[in-house]
Amino acid sequence: MEGDKRFRELIDRSFAEEISEGERQLIRDHIRDCDGCKRYVELTARTIRGLREFTFVSGPDSNAQVREILAHHTGTMRQHKVRSRCQLWDRHLSTRWPSS
């Protein structure tokens, strides 16, 4: 199973970034004999295709709504004293959606 975990991590990398031809060949050789990893490749490819086909239509107030939800979430985290995460949220909010 540990070997499968290594191969699944390599498979994930192959979908997210460029890997060497040698690594691609390792995957091809492995999935020829491993039904579990072969199925994993098929499901991952199907998931990525589905995500590519997914369309998201946003309304004119979508950014404001997202900003409000995240600000509320940050406030809730502050109440529970989750300070390091709050700082990350604050930084993310200020760089991603500067206040108007």
Buried (B, 14 or more C-beta within 10 A) or exposed (E): EEEBEEBBEBBEEBEEEEBEEEBEEBBEEBBEEBEEBBEBBEEBEEEEEEEEEEEEEEEEEEEEEBBEEBBEBBEEBBEEEBEEEBEEBBEEBEEEBEEE
